[in-house]
């Protein structure tokens, strides 16, 4: 194993070494389930009821960043971290290079490289549904479900924790202990739906429904509550002054304490006393029509909103020491309430996310062997807290914010769809007395590629909350609104000219001058791609019965096979266009900004692929 190294050099970022979430990561679940369903027909009512019981035994081996991560602010500083006299690509090392940040997580469990946690819980559900047919044309379905989750394992008690003071998002006092798990509460999920065959001949049908649906949060998030200072320690040196105590060492174990004692500095993970498992309200309304020419047309609207969605906040952030920075964002003057606690992450609930989708589709079955379809979907998804990591600290620090990271802000979701067009064509022909058949299928998709965010690069930690990667950029109206510092390759004037031009040429940023960028504020360009599938069937060739040998050829991104410039995805050229050297000083790289806002993504999705398959079916 080798530490992870991140080098920020003049707008470029170089990353190598062991991924900080890869070492020894294992999740194992054993599930015992009993379920019994009963259906009773009572005249116009079809009643279904049942119970479900699950016993889940969860085992998780994981420690985040067990090999350590070094961050350097330039290539020379990294090369000069080598022993004095070492020959490097930039010359002979002076031995004086130091990281500007260092972090490490380590287990306190003897004989292990990562922490092992076990948890056991039960889920019990009772449900009932009634399908009611008041007329031959109308079916109404109504039901209700009740779910209970009980945790049979509690985290260890850390006796030091009740003596610590913590805060909520606005600085009010909170107290915690490390033994909390979610309370055993009953989640009620009612729902009702209908299907109305308006003419009675299935040529015009109106359908819809509304309800509350309960879902399982991945229980690895609950498992984070077992990180309590007794089983893991952490080193977090986010500033150059602190990181100077940890010069680069290629040995991942170099800074792990060897005395086996409880760590002086550690992370805590709590579960809010009133935390509930997530639910979603969803409502749908659709109309299906059979048009002349055997054409089927549909339109459907779906609206969803979050109930008790999970999110993390850091109860060790000292809101009462916050102030306002020159650009107007909240900034901490002393981030940690308890200096030895690297973070106290609370799993809590919030109910602000929403999603809306409208889909229109049309299809025609010309014959049993020939069909086409076309659909268009408009979508808008917003959330306040996408869980981008199963690690509490990772999930918290991955949310780009302005100022207070404990106050989630509703913005576009990572999965905001916006516009999507999908078409398909399928044709099959049989011959040789049905012993052979050839098929072709074409699938086309055109859609906007998603969203992106502009945040500061570097280790400036602009809001001084201890995280270098979560600060949304301020988009300057003019040069007086950004404190640029000359670099070895560009003067302040050259940097401003490049940044001003970049902002003016960005459809998004030019409308945000004098304001902060938003999380997922950038809408990526459209992409277009077609896939083709050929299949050839040979039936009854080996035996008298109709066994079938099928050979298939899939050409994924056939558009790129035709033309290398087609079927290509675009990505944001630089999601960190401004480098924060400190909380108030910045640099940009004019060469990188000259590339523009979007560049071609040369990954696998932008390349054609051919897959050949053979299948033999016994009939």
DOLUMZA-314245 format. One record per residue (C-alpha): x, y, z. Coordinates in steps of 0.02 Angstrom, whole numbers, plus 50000, padded with zeros to 5 digits. Layout:
residues N
XYZ...
//
This chain:
residues 619
500005000050000500535017849963499765033950034498595044149926499465059649859498545074749787499555088549704498725105049656499885113749535499405129449441497605123949414498035105749375497695091749499498715075749504498115061149610498985044549636499195031249769497925020149858496115025849851495625031050026494045020150025494735004449943495764995550074494914980850160493154987150118491894972950143490034972050182489184955550222487314953250255486394937850315484504939250300483214927350373481464930950306479704924550340478254930850235476444925250223475124932450104473264928650097472024933849960470134933349984468804937049851467224945049921466064949849780466734965849702468184966149825469834957049812470684958549980472514954250004473404954650171475044948450238476494949850357478374950650329479774947650454481634949850421483104946850535484644955350463486414952150523487604965350454489504964550456490564978850393492454980050379492994997650339494075012250391494125027850286495845033650231496865020250322498415023450216498375042450239498215056750116499525070250082499055086249989500385097149908500135114349831501415112149691502455099149601504085106749667503495105149847503105086749818504745082649731505705091949865504885081149998506055067249943507645064650047508995077650015509985073749859508655062949776508625065249587506875070849534506125076649367506405094549426508185092049484508985087549650507805087249800508145099849938507205089050063506205104250120504545100850033503065099250152501225095050126499915108450149498675095850221498735078350292497405066250354497355048350415496085036250487496635020950585495845006750682496155003550866495634985350853497154974250884497834964650735496714973250607497074985850468495264991950461493854992050588492614977550601490834981850657489314970650677487494975450692485874965650702484104971950676482354966050632481054972950513479214968650533477844973650413475954971450407474974976250252473224975550178472534979950008470794980349933470484979849744468714986249724467714985749561466234997649584465864995949397466534985549255467495000649194468265006549358469484998249476470005006649639471464999849738471725005649917472954999350044473985002950197475614996150262476404997550434478274994650456479324993450614481214992450622482054987850786483934987750814484574973650922486374979950933486934996351010488615004650982489865004651123489735018151255491115031051252491035038051430491925054251380490595059651255489175065151374490405077951445490615086451275489565101051216488945101151038487875112950934486485112150808486545122150645486185138850730487285136850884486055129751010486765117551138486605098951105487145083651204487435066251136487995048951185488695035351072487425021651110485955028851011485145019350869483535024650780482015023250891480795009150862479375018350777477925013050667477935019950490476195020650412476095020450222474335022950151474015023049966472575023449842472515021149653471255019349513471105013449333469605019649233469225011749065468235026649003467415018548850467435000848916468444994248769470214998548832470435011948697470485026048825471075023249002471395035649142472475029649286473325036849437473625035949621474415043749774475265036649925476665036550049478025023650023479295017950151481035013150096482585006450179484055017950201485605007450164486015001450338487855005150313487335023050356486675016950523488295007650547489245024150546488515026950720489695013350780491205024650751491355031950925493175035150968493425018251051493765008650891494535021750775495685036650783496035050550660497325063450614496665078850526497905092550484496995103850358498225118450362500045119950310500555124150488499745108350556500305097350411502125102550437502175089850580501845076050451503185076650315502895064850171503235046550207502835032550084502475020450227500595021150265500935015750445502195029650480501025040450585499885027250661500115026950851500835010550912500405011551098498665004051072497875017551181496275026851141496675040151013496855058051072495945064050915494495054750838492875056150741491155053550817489575048050728487865050350808486075046450762484815060050803483635054950944482095056850832482855049850673481605040550565481865029350416481465038450252479785039250165479205046750001477535054149949477165050249766475695054549655475425049349474474155053049339474175045249165473105043449010473275029448881472385030648713472245018848566472225029748411471755025448231473065014948143473375004448299474425018248375474575018748565474865035848644475195039148828475525053948940475995052349123476475064549261477365059049419477695070049571478685064549724479245073349882480405067450020479795063550194481165061150324482575060550197484255057050282485655069850293487205073150398487705088450499489285091450599488815095350780490625099850820490595115450709490595130950817489265142250743489505154650885491255159050820490635162550643490815179150555490555185950379491935185450248492215199550121491185190449988489705188750109489835170450154489815163950333491555159650394492135151050553493505159050656493705143350764492875128650681492945115050814492005116150977493015101651046494765102550971495115083850988493525078850895493905079350709492045079050671490415074350758489235069250618487395067450660486245057150548484635067150545483055069750441482495083450323480965084350209481315096550068481755086449912480545084649766480465077149592479305079749443479265069949280478135071749129478255058248996477385057648827477555042148720476885034848560477095017148491476465006548348476494987748324476434985648135476454966648154477034953848280478784955848207478884974648182478664988548312479245006448339479115018548485479585036348530479505045348697479975061948774480245065248960480415081749050481075080449227481555091749369482355084549526482895094549676483625089149841484515096349991485745082550027486305069249903487165055349999488725054149891489675043050013489285029450139490555037550256489835051050368491295063050348491405059450161489545062550134489595078650236491125085950152490515081349976489085093949982489635110649909488975125150011489055143850040489545146450221488635135450347488715117150292487485112350429486065121450340485585111050187485025121250037483815114649907484625113949735484555103249579484915084949610486415075449542485125065549442484115080149373483515073849203482775089249119482535083248938482655065648866482095058348699482075039548673481635029948516481675011548469481375000548318481274981548319481074970348167481134951348151480984940247997480824921247997481284910047851481854892247805480194885547870480424894948034482084886348068483014902648050482604920548101483534937148092483174951848206483774969748219483444981948359483905000248360483875010848517484125029648510484355041848653484595060648656484695069248824485535082648925486985074649015486655080149193487305093949304488915100249380489605112149510490955125349519491925124949684493625131449737495155120549713496685121149824496815120650013496175137950055494655131350152493705147350110492365145950246493635138950371492535123950417493975111650401493535105350226494505111050072493315104049942491565110449984491615129249951490595135949805491485149549709491005167849715490805174249536491615191449533490745205849446492415214549421494245212749471493985221749636492915207249698494295194149693496025195149772497115186949639498955183149673500265182249536500905164949494502545159349414501675158949244500395173149247500235190649316498695196449410498075205749254498295190449144497355179749268495905192049280495775193849091495675174849074494405173049215493325187549154493285179948979492875162649048491425169549148490745179749002490795164448887489875153349012487995153048990487825149549176489195159949258488865176049161487165176849246487905173949419489105188649426489135196249599488355180349668488885163049724488835148149609487505135249652487705116849686487285108049521486945124849441487785120049276486725110849149487805100249034487535099848843486485087048750487185070548692486495058848557486845040348543486135025348448486405006948490486074992448372485794974148409485824960248278485294942548320485224926648216484214911448273484484893648214483094881948271483004863048266484694860548184485384847548303483824838748368482064836548306481344847448443481484866248427483074869748523483784886548470485544892648444485624911548446487094922448396487014940948443488054956148400487804971948504488564988148443488475000448585488625018548529488455014048346488465032848310490285033648363490715019148248490025029148100490905045348147492185047848286491415064748328489665057548354489005049348511490275058648617489895064548792490455081448856491065085349030491515101049126493295105849081493725111649256492525110649404493785120649508494205135549395494815146049542496155139749663496025145749843497765148349912496995154250075495285160050131495555176750046496885174449909496605165849743497415160749578496825154749408497755146349266497405155749103497965140748998496655129449078495275142449064495625144348878494945126848850493195133648879491805127048990491555109748915492725097148836492455079948759492415065648883493595052548813492985038948929492145022548883490405030148860491075040848717491775025848622490895012348523490954994648590490534978248504489924963348603489654946048529488614932948618488084914848591486614906648679485854889348664484054886948724483284869948762481434869448722
//
